[in-house]
Amino acid sequence: MVVLSPLTGLFVDRFANRKWPLIIGLVAQITATGLTAAATNIYALCFSRVFQAGAASILWIASLASITDTVGSGNMGKTMGVVGPIIGSGAFLGPMAAGVLLSSVGYWWTWSVAIAMITLDLLLRLAMTERPQRADCGMTTANAKPMRRIEEGNHDTPLAIAPDPKSCSDMAEGHGSKDDQQATQLPEPDPTTPLLPNARSPHSQLSEAAAAVATQPLSNMRYFFLIFRQRRIMASLLLNVIVSATYNSFNTTLALHVEEVFRWGPRQVGLLFLALAGPSVLCGPSVGWVRDSIGVRAPTIFGTGLATLCYVAIGAAASDYGPWKGNLDAAKGIYIGGLVMMGAAIELTAGICIIEGTLVIDGLESRTPGIFGPRGGYARFISLTSMLYPIGSLVGPLLSGSLTVRFSYLVMNLVMASLTFLCFLLAIFFIGSQRQVLDQQEYDRLSEGR
């Protein structure tokens, strides 16, 4: 997925309708799952698993891009608050269901259930009606925001006006408000205005510039160059990697640590992982509502700060430091409480990269309509998150295991706490900032050689 995600983002953004990438991905996933089930040697198994990873990359990116197109950036908090727990529960329930089915009905029936579920998803996707995207409702003046302004002597003239998304969808459905409909009507011609404007007319030049902006999207290379210049996006991408690494660090150390210190077995370890994942399922929708209400900055700051404290408490439990030294029951309570609060902290930071990315992309699009082409730039950005999150999932367990073996469990948790504290600083200074994302000089540089 790390290698294929960028290519998948380019592939998905070439389709005006997200339906077809999803169908292609589902068909590929059915084929790859069948090949994995039928593999009889290591080479066939490796090929089928790589095939599965490619299909999963298409499904992941196309699904999130379709969701973003449908709900818009203003509702991404609530949406990710619902989608995130569903994805997380699937990751936990999938292996458990596979184990139960394997012991109950056998190998081939277990794989048949998986293929049947993907086939059901394909049928539902074929039956689902795609919402029209990017309706061409014209440039309004009543509800629009100016992209950028050019000084003409003492006059400040807008280059182009971006249409309001709500009015676009209303008029596309045929029930726009009276004011919106009036705003889109052409003004009455002025008898003193020439039919053919002068070549040197600033209005004519601005119209030509606006048309060029709206019809010449950035190339893929310049798209990523522009995205990587946005401090909010770079901070959210780094935060995404660190959160992935710290969350997955529990996979290699938690079970061994509690077995050695608390003498807990597999059942207790399973309950600890449930305590870590439970807050995400229970608090996801409410956290999403808070994000859409007050913004993503405050929840992210609180979540990263809470995660820092939780790592310190989890590492210090059952160690030789702290007032609970020698009290094993108090250490157990602190450890369990730290895991529960860590689950809540992770939920406060989950999905922040996608939310921030869609907000910044919408800001760029509103200032320069058409800069990302008629299909937008969501899929290409989501491909970045899909590439970086697995990197964190790989680095986190390796780092936590190495630090625990080399030093101690406490030192490992202190290192993780320092990483989450770095996320805390990133959230304070960059997440949700109101920086002008595309200024005049930057736009002129990107406009050359689109």
N, C-alpha and C positions, 0 to 999 in steps of 0.2 A: 504493500500500500504506500510505503514511503516513496518508492520509485515511480509508481503508476499514478499517484494522485495529481501531480501537476498536469500530466497529459490528459487525465480524465476531465479535469476542469476545463481545459481548452476544448475537448470533445463535447462536453455538455453544453457549453456556451454557444456552440455552433447551431444548436437546435432552437428555433423560435418557440417550440412547444416542448415542455419538460416531459411530456407523456412518453415520447419515443425513447429517450435515453433510459427511462425507468423500465420500459418494456424490454429493451435490449439487455439491460442489466439483469432483469429477472430471468429471461431466457438463458443468458449465460450462466447465471447462478444455478438454475436447474440442471443444465448440462454438466457444470463443474461438480456439483454434488453427486450426480450419478457416476461420474468418472472416479471421484474419490471413494465412493462406496465399492466400486468394482475393481479398484487398484489391487494388483497382486504382487507388485514389487516396489522397491523404494523409488525408482525413477518415475514410474507412473504416479505414485503418490505425491512426489514433489511437484510434478507437472500439474496435477489436478488441484493441488493446494495453491499454487501460484495463479492458476486460472480462477479459483475461488476468490483469491485476494483482489484480482482485477475486477471481477464482477461486483464484489462487495464495495470496492472503491466507486464504481459507477453509481450503484444504488445509494450509497451514503451521500455523495455530492449532489446527485440529481434530486434526491428526496429533500434535502435541506434547502436547495435552491428553489424547488417548487413551493415549499412551505414559506420561504421568504417572499417569493413573488405573490403569494396569496394573501398573507397576513400583513405584510409591510413591516418596516423597521419599527414603527411605533408600537406594535404589539408583539415584538419578538421576545420580550421578557416573559410574558405569560405563556407564550407558545413554547419556549425552551423549558419553562418550568413544568410543562406537561410532557413534552417529548423526552427530556432528559431522564426522568424516572422510568419511563417506559423502556428506553434503551438500556438503562442500568438493570432493570428487573429482568430483561431478556438475557443479559449476560450472566445473571445468577441462575435463572430458572432453566436456561438451555442445557447446561451440563447435568443439572439435577434430573430433568425430565429424560435426557438421553440415558442416564444411568438406570433409572427406573424401568424404562422401556427395554433396554438391553437385557436386563435380568428377567424381565417378564415375558416378552414376546420374541426376543432373539434379534440377531444382527440385521437381517434384511428388512424386517418390519420397522425397526428403528429408523433406518434410512428412508424407508417409504413414507413414514410420517413426516419427516423433514421435507422431502420432495413434495408431498401433498400440500403442506403449508405454504411453500413457495409458489406452487401452482395456484392455490387459492388467492394469494396476493396478486398474482398475474391477472387472474380473472377479474378481481375487484378493480385493478388498475385499468383494464380495458373498459370496464363499465363506468368508470368515473369520468365526469365531464370536466374538462380543463377550463379554468377561468380565463377569459381573454386578458392578455397582457399588453401593457403599454399602448392603450388606445390613443389614437391620434386625435386629440380633442382640440388641438390648436393652442396657441399661446394666449392665455388670458392675462388680463391686467388687474382684475379685481382681487384674485386670491393668490397671486403669484409673488415669487421672490425674485429680485433682480440677480442675474448671474454675477456680473461684475460691471463696473462702471468706468467709462472713459471720459477723462477731462477734455472738454472742448472749450477752451477759453474759460469763461465764467459759467459754462453750462455743464451739468453733470447728467449725462445721458445713459440710460441703461442699454447695454448691448443686446440682450435678449431676455425674455421673460419665461421662466419655467412654469409649466402648467401645474396646478394644484392636483395631487393624486386623487383626492376625494371627488373633486368636480369631474375629473376624467372618468372615474368609474361610474359616477352617477349618470353622466351623459351617455356613456357607453350602454347603460342599461335603460336609457330613455326616460329617466325621471330626475334630471338635474333641476336645481332650483331656478326660479325665474331670474334671479340676479345673475346666476352663472351663465344662463343662456343669453341674457342680454349682454353680458361681458364679452361673449365670444362673437357677437355680431359685428360686422365691419362698420366703421363709422361712416356717416354721410360724407360724400366727396365734397371737398372745398372747391368752389368755382375758380378760385385764384391759384389753385395748385396745378402745375403743368402735368399732363398725362405721362410724359417721359421725363423723369427727374434728371437734373444736371449730373454729369459724371462726377463732378466734384462735391456733390451734395453730401454732407456728413450722414444724413439719414440713409442715402443709397449705399454708402460705404458700410454703414453699420448693418444694413440688411444683408449685404453680401457676406459680411463677416459672420453674421448669425447663421446664415445658410451653410457656410463652410463648416462652422462649428457643429451644426446639427447633423451634417451628412458625412463627416470624416472622422470616424472613431479612431482611437489610439490603437496602434499595433500591440501585439501581445507583449513584446519586450518593453515598450513604453508604458503599457498598463502596469506591469509589475514594478517598473522604475517609479512610477507615480505612487503606487501603493506603499512601497518601502520607504518613501519619503515622509509618510504620515506618522508622526510620533505616537498618536493614539493607537494605530494599528501595530506598530512595532512593539509597543509596550504590551498590548494585549496578546500578541503572538508569543512573546517571551513569557508572559504570565501563564499562557496556555501550556507551554512546555514544562514549566516548573510545577504547576499544579498536577499535571499528568505524572511527572516523575515522583513527586512526594506522595501522591495518592497510591500509586502502584508499588511504592517502597514497602508497604505493609505485606505484600505477597511473599517476600523472601525472609522476613525477620519475625513477623508476629507469631506464627505458630511455634517456631523453635524457642522464642523467648519465653512465652507463657508456659510452655512445657517444661523448660528448665527451671524457671523461677517459681511458678505457681503450681506446677505439677498438674496442669490441665490437659485433657485429652482432646481427640478430634471433635467431640460434640461441643465442648466449651469453645473450641477455636471457631467452629461454625457459627456459634451464637455471637462471638465477638465480631466476625465479619458482617453478620446481620445488624449488629449495633452500629457498625461503621456505615452501612448502606441504608439503614432504615430512615434516618432523617431526610435523605434525598427523596425517598418515595413520599414521605408524609408532608414535607415542607415545600416541595417543588412548586406547586401552583401558587402558594401564598408568596413565596420568594419572587416568583415571576411577576405577580401583581405589584409587589413593592418596587421592583425595578422599573416597571412601566409608569409607576406613579411618581417616584422621586428621582429616577435616574439610576444608572448603574454604578456611579462613583461611590456613594455612601455604603451600599451593601458590600461592594468589593473591598473597600477599606476595612470594614468591620470583619468580613470573613477572613482576610489575610492576617489581620491582627490577632483574631481568635485562633487561627491555625498555628501561629507562632507560639502562643501561650500553651496550646494543647500539646505541641511537640515537646516542649520543656517539661510539662507535667507527665506525659507518657514516658519520657526517658528517665525522669527522676524517680518514678514509682519503682519500688523494690530495689532501689540503689542505696548506696551508703550516704546519700545526701538528703536533707529534708527532715522536718520534725516527725515524720512517720517512720523513721529508721527503726527496724526491728519489729514493726507492727504489720504483719503480712495482710491482715484483713483490711486495714486502711490503705495499703498499697494496692490491693485488688480493686477497692472502690475507686481510687484515684485513676487507675488504669482504665477501668470500664467507663467511668465518667469522661475521661479524656478522649476515648474513642468515639463516644456518642457526640460530644461537642465537636470533634474533628469532622464527623459526618455532616453536621450542620454547617461548619465553616466551608467545607468543600462544596456544598450545595450553593452557598452564597457566591462562590467564584465560578461555578460550572457554567459553561456556555457564554462567558463574558467575551471571548474572542469573536464569536459569530455575531453577537449583538453589537459590539463596537464596530466591527467591520461593516455591517449593513448600514449603520448610522453614518459612518464616514463616506461610504460609497454613495448613499443617497444625498449627502451634502455635496459631493463632487458633481453628481448628476444634476442636482437642482441648480447649481451655478453654471454648469456647461451641459445642457441637454444634448444627448447623443454622443458624449465623449467615450462611452463604453460600448457604443453600437446599439442596435435595436433590441438585442437580447440581454443587455445589462452586463454587469460584472460580478454577479453574486457567485456563480459556480467557480470561477477562477480563484476567487478569494477563499471560498470554502475548501478548495483543493489544498490550499496552504495549511489550513487547520488540520485537514485530514492527513497531511504529510508530517506535521510536527507533533501531533498528539502521540502517534506510535513511537516516535523517537523518545519522547519522555517516558512512555511505558516501558521501553527497553533500557534506558539509562537509569531510571529510578531503582528498579530491583538490583541491578548490578552495583550501583553506588552504595545502596543501603547494606547489601550483603558484604561488600568489601570492607566498608567502614566498621561493621560490627565484628567481623573476623579480625581485622587488623588492630582495632582499638577496643571499643566496647559499644554496647547498645545505647548507653547514654551519649557518647560522643556522636554516634550516628544521628540520633534525634536532635542534638544541638546543631549539627550541620544542616539538617532538614529545616530546623527552625530559622537558621540564618537565611536559607533560600526563600522561605515564606515571608521573612521580614523584608527581603529585597522586593518581593511582590507587593508588600505593604507600601513601600516607598514608591514603587511604580504607580500604584493606584492613587496615591496622594497627588503626585505631580503630573501624571499624564492621562489616566483613565477619565473619560468624560470631560476633558478639557474643551474649551470653546475656541480653539485655534482656528484661524482662517485656513481652511484646508487647501485652497487653490488660489494663490494670489496671481497678480498680473504677470510678473516676470516668469514665474514657474509655468504658467499656461503658455506663454510665448515660446519658451524653450521646448515644451512638449509638442507644440503645434508644428514645429519645423520637422519635416520628414516623417509625418505620421505614417 
